[in-house]
Amino acid sequence: MGDAATRPRSEPTNLRPDRAMTGRTVLVTGAGSGIGAAAARCLAAAGASVLCTDRDDAAAARTAAALPPAIDHPAPRRLDVTSETEWEAAVGSLASLDAIVHSAGVSAASALDATSLAAWRELLAVNLDGAFLAVRSGFRAMSGRGGSIVLVASASGLRAASGAAAYSVSKAAVCMLAKAAAKESRDRGLGVRVNTVCPAGVKTPLWEAMPFFRELVAKTGSTEAAYRELAGGTPGGRFAEPEEIAQAILYLASDTSAFVTGIDLPLDGGYLL
């Protein structure tokens, strides 16, 4: 049957979480901060060689510098996820690719009638076009040898968020993209699994950059207090830590989830109940 590095990954080959990614190479987008940075650290801790990419190449480099030095990680690089040429260059720099974790994304909060067409298109370009290019790149690089693509979507893509229509629509589309891609991979025998994680509120710079959140920080006196107040009325009662989302990403990226494809995994503290 061949060894685990060469046969299509349709069966679990390593069920130990601490070694689940040994010998695997993973490309992580949005690795400069938040969920992407936590995913890069988590995957590397499980043995993966991680290519950290981000539109902010200095941020990607900071994350890469903190990864376990015992593993030979590719040099971090800039990747604007809306750029075909930058995707091709990033994937082409790797001798092999076993998984893509697509975490890069943007958020926005505005009423529909206050949202400009330019803002709508920019958000969809990053969140949806970027996910499409991630899937297409993964199919081209991993077809026939197997692999995993994990797209970071959102609970707001499963339950509409008032005042954030563009964001909700973009993440709902990412969820459908993952299902369509998973079905196509299965039907064509590509061996590439595609899944999403759908977090609710997570402590990331996406929130902290929003004007309303900065106003809340000024009102409450600290970032942590702002998170507590914002989460006070939610079912989970708190915001998740990026590391909690990273553990779910590790599961979907590794062979421990070899029989899982086409799912949206809510990580929401009960928000969707």
C-alpha positions as CSV (number, residue, x, y, z in Angstrom):
1,M,0.0,0.0,0.0
2,G,3.0,2.3,0.3
3,D,3.9,4.6,3.2
4,A,1.9,7.4,4.7
5,A,3.8,10.0,2.9
6,T,2.9,8.7,-0.6
7,R,-0.5,7.0,-0.5
8,P,-3.7,9.0,-0.9
9,R,-5.0,9.9,2.5
10,S,-8.3,8.1,2.7
11,E,-7.4,6.3,6.0
12,P,-6.1,7.5,9.3
13,T,-2.3,7.0,9.5
14,N,-1.5,8.6,12.8
15,L,-4.0,9.1,15.6
16,R,-1.7,10.7,18.1
17,P,-2.5,14.4,18.3
18,D,1.0,15.3,19.4
19,R,2.4,13.8,16.2
20,A,-0.5,14.2,13.9
21,M,1.3,16.4,11.4
22,T,4.8,14.9,11.5
23,G,6.3,15.0,8.0
24,R,3.6,17.2,6.6
25,T,3.9,20.6,5.0
26,V,1.2,23.1,5.6
27,L,0.6,26.5,4.0
28,V,-1.2,28.9,6.4
29,T,-2.7,32.2,5.2
30,G,-3.3,35.1,7.6
31,A,-0.5,33.6,9.7
32,G,0.6,37.0,11.0
33,S,-2.0,37.3,13.8
34,G,-5.1,35.9,15.4
35,I,-6.4,32.5,14.3
36,G,-3.8,32.1,11.5
37,A,-0.9,32.6,13.9
38,A,-2.4,30.3,16.5
39,A,-3.0,27.6,13.8
40,A,0.6,27.9,12.6
41,R,1.9,27.4,16.1
42,C,-0.5,24.5,16.8
43,L,0.3,22.7,13.5
44,A,4.1,23.1,14.1
45,A,3.7,21.8,17.6
46,A,2.1,18.7,16.1
47,G,5.1,18.2,13.8
48,A,4.2,20.1,10.7
49,S,6.6,22.1,8.5
50,V,4.6,25.4,8.2
51,L,4.8,28.1,5.6
52,C,3.6,31.2,7.2
53,T,2.1,33.7,4.8
54,D,0.3,37.0,5.3
55,R,-0.3,40.2,3.4
56,D,1.9,41.7,6.1
57,D,5.1,39.8,5.4
58,A,6.8,41.2,8.6
59,A,3.9,39.8,10.7
60,A,4.3,36.4,9.0
61,A,8.0,36.5,9.8
62,R,7.3,37.2,13.4
63,T,5.0,34.1,13.7
64,A,7.5,32.0,11.8
65,A,10.4,33.0,14.1
66,A,8.4,31.7,17.1
67,L,7.8,28.2,15.6
68,P,9.7,25.1,17.0
69,P,13.3,25.4,15.6
70,A,13.7,21.6,15.5
71,I,11.6,21.5,12.3
72,D,12.7,22.9,9.0
73,H,10.1,25.5,8.2
74,P,10.0,27.2,4.8
75,A,10.8,30.9,4.7
76,P,7.8,33.0,5.5
77,R,6.5,35.1,2.6
78,R,4.0,37.7,1.6
79,L,0.7,36.4,0.2
80,D,-2.2,38.7,-0.8
81,V,-4.9,36.0,-1.0
82,T,-6.7,37.9,-3.8
83,S,-3.6,37.6,-6.1
84,E,-3.4,34.5,-8.4
85,T,0.3,35.2,-9.0
86,E,1.2,35.3,-5.3
87,W,-0.7,32.1,-4.7
88,E,1.2,30.4,-7.5
89,A,4.5,31.7,-6.2
90,A,3.8,30.6,-2.6
91,V,2.7,27.1,-3.6
92,G,5.4,26.8,-6.2
93,S,8.0,27.5,-3.5
94,L,7.2,24.2,-1.8
95,A,8.6,20.8,-2.7
96,S,5.3,19.3,-1.5
97,L,2.1,20.4,0.1
98,D,-0.1,18.4,2.4
99,A,-2.6,20.9,3.7
100,I,-3.8,24.5,3.3
101,V,-5.2,26.4,6.3
102,H,-6.9,29.5,4.8
103,S,-7.4,31.9,7.7
104,A,-6.9,35.3,6.0
105,G,-10.0,37.5,6.0
106,V,-11.4,40.8,6.7
107,S,-14.5,42.0,8.6
108,A,-16.8,45.0,8.5
109,A,-19.9,46.1,10.3
110,S,-22.3,48.5,8.6
111,A,-25.9,48.7,7.8
112,L,-26.8,47.5,4.3
113,D,-28.0,50.9,3.1
114,A,-24.7,52.4,4.5
115,T,-22.5,49.9,2.7
116,S,-20.8,51.2,-0.4
117,L,-20.4,48.9,-3.5
118,A,-16.7,49.3,-3.2
119,A,-16.6,48.1,0.4
120,W,-18.9,45.2,-0.5
121,R,-16.7,44.2,-3.4
122,E,-13.5,44.5,-1.4
123,L,-14.8,42.3,1.4
124,L,-16.0,39.6,-1.0
125,A,-12.7,39.8,-2.9
126,V,-10.7,39.0,0.3
127,N,-13.1,36.5,2.0
128,L,-14.5,34.7,-1.0
129,D,-12.1,35.1,-3.9
130,G,-9.3,34.3,-1.5
131,A,-11.0,31.1,-0.4
132,F,-11.6,30.1,-4.0
133,L,-7.9,30.6,-4.8
134,A,-7.0,28.6,-1.7
135,V,-9.2,25.7,-2.9
136,R,-8.0,25.9,-6.5
137,S,-4.4,26.0,-5.4
138,G,-4.9,23.0,-3.1
139,F,-6.6,21.0,-5.8
140,R,-3.8,21.6,-8.2
141,A,-1.0,20.8,-5.7
142,M,-2.5,17.9,-3.9
143,S,-4.7,16.2,-6.5
144,G,-4.2,12.4,-6.5
145,R,-1.8,12.3,-3.5
146,G,-4.4,13.5,-1.0
147,G,-4.5,16.3,1.5
148,S,-6.7,18.7,3.4
149,I,-8.0,22.2,3.0
150,V,-9.4,24.0,6.0
151,L,-11.2,27.3,5.4
152,V,-11.9,29.6,8.3
153,A,-15.5,30.7,7.9
154,S,-17.7,32.0,10.7
155,A,-20.8,31.3,12.7
156,S,-22.1,34.5,11.0
157,G,-22.1,32.5,7.8
158,L,-24.5,30.0,9.4
159,R,-26.7,32.5,11.2
160,A,-27.1,36.0,9.7
161,A,-25.6,38.9,11.6
162,S,-27.5,42.1,11.7
163,G,-25.4,45.1,10.6
164,A,-22.8,42.8,8.9
165,A,-24.5,41.6,5.8
166,A,-21.4,41.7,3.6
167,Y,-19.5,39.6,6.1
168,S,-22.3,37.1,6.7
169,V,-22.8,36.6,2.9
170,S,-19.1,36.2,2.3
171,K,-18.7,33.5,5.0
172,A,-21.9,31.7,4.0
173,A,-20.5,31.5,0.5
174,V,-17.2,30.1,1.9
175,C,-19.2,27.3,3.6
176,M,-21.0,26.5,0.3
177,L,-17.6,26.6,-1.6
178,A,-16.2,24.0,0.8
179,K,-19.1,21.7,0.3
180,A,-19.1,22.0,-3.5
181,A,-15.3,21.5,-3.5
182,A,-15.5,18.5,-1.1
183,K,-18.1,16.9,-3.4
184,E,-16.1,17.6,-6.5
185,S,-13.0,16.2,-5.0
186,R,-14.8,13.0,-4.0
187,D,-16.6,12.6,-7.4
188,R,-13.3,13.2,-9.3
189,G,-11.2,11.0,-7.0
190,L,-8.8,13.8,-6.1
191,G,-8.4,12.7,-2.5
192,V,-8.5,16.3,-1.1
193,R,-10.7,16.9,1.9
194,V,-12.3,20.3,2.3
195,N,-13.9,21.6,5.5
196,T,-14.6,24.8,7.3
197,V,-14.4,25.9,10.9
198,C,-17.1,28.4,11.9
199,P,-16.1,30.4,15.0
200,A,-18.3,32.9,16.8
201,G,-16.5,35.7,18.6
202,V,-12.7,35.2,18.9
203,K,-10.2,37.5,20.4
204,T,-8.4,38.7,17.3
205,P,-7.2,41.9,15.7
206,L,-10.2,41.8,13.4
207,W,-12.4,42.9,16.3
208,E,-9.9,45.3,17.8
209,A,-9.6,47.2,14.6
210,M,-13.4,48.0,14.4
211,P,-14.4,51.6,15.4
212,F,-17.2,50.4,17.6
213,F,-14.9,48.0,19.5
214,R,-12.3,50.8,20.1
215,E,-15.2,52.9,21.4
216,L,-16.1,50.1,23.8
217,V,-12.5,49.8,24.9
218,A,-12.5,53.5,25.8
219,K,-15.8,53.1,27.7
220,T,-14.8,50.0,29.6
221,G,-11.2,50.8,30.2
222,S,-9.5,47.8,28.6
223,T,-9.6,45.4,25.7
224,E,-10.5,42.5,28.0
225,A,-13.3,44.4,29.6
226,A,-14.6,45.3,26.1
227,Y,-14.6,41.6,25.1
228,R,-16.5,40.7,28.3
229,E,-19.1,43.3,27.8
230,L,-19.6,42.4,24.1
231,A,-19.9,38.7,25.0
232,G,-22.2,39.2,28.0
233,G,-25.4,38.6,26.2
234,T,-24.2,35.7,24.1
235,P,-24.9,32.0,24.8
236,G,-21.3,31.1,25.4
237,G,-20.8,34.1,27.7
238,R,-17.2,34.8,26.4
239,F,-15.1,35.2,23.3
240,A,-12.9,32.2,22.3
241,E,-9.2,32.2,22.4
242,P,-7.5,31.8,19.0
243,E,-5.8,28.6,20.3
244,E,-9.2,27.0,20.8
245,I,-10.0,27.4,17.1
246,A,-6.5,26.2,16.2
247,Q,-7.1,22.8,17.9
248,A,-10.1,22.3,15.6
249,I,-8.1,23.3,12.6
250,L,-5.4,20.8,13.6
251,Y,-8.1,18.0,13.7
252,L,-9.4,18.8,10.3
253,A,-5.9,19.3,8.7
254,S,-4.6,16.0,10.0
255,D,-5.4,12.3,9.3
256,T,-7.3,12.1,12.6
257,S,-10.2,13.4,10.5
258,A,-9.6,11.3,7.4
259,F,-13.3,10.4,7.1
260,V,-14.5,14.0,7.4
261,T,-15.1,16.2,4.4
262,G,-17.6,18.9,3.4
263,I,-18.6,19.9,7.0
264,D,-19.0,23.2,8.7
265,L,-17.7,22.9,12.3
266,P,-19.3,25.4,14.6
267,L,-17.0,26.7,17.4
268,D,-19.5,29.0,19.0
269,G,-20.2,28.2,22.7
270,G,-23.8,27.5,21.7
271,Y,-24.4,30.6,19.6
272,L,-26.3,28.6,16.9
273,L,-28.5,26.7,19.3
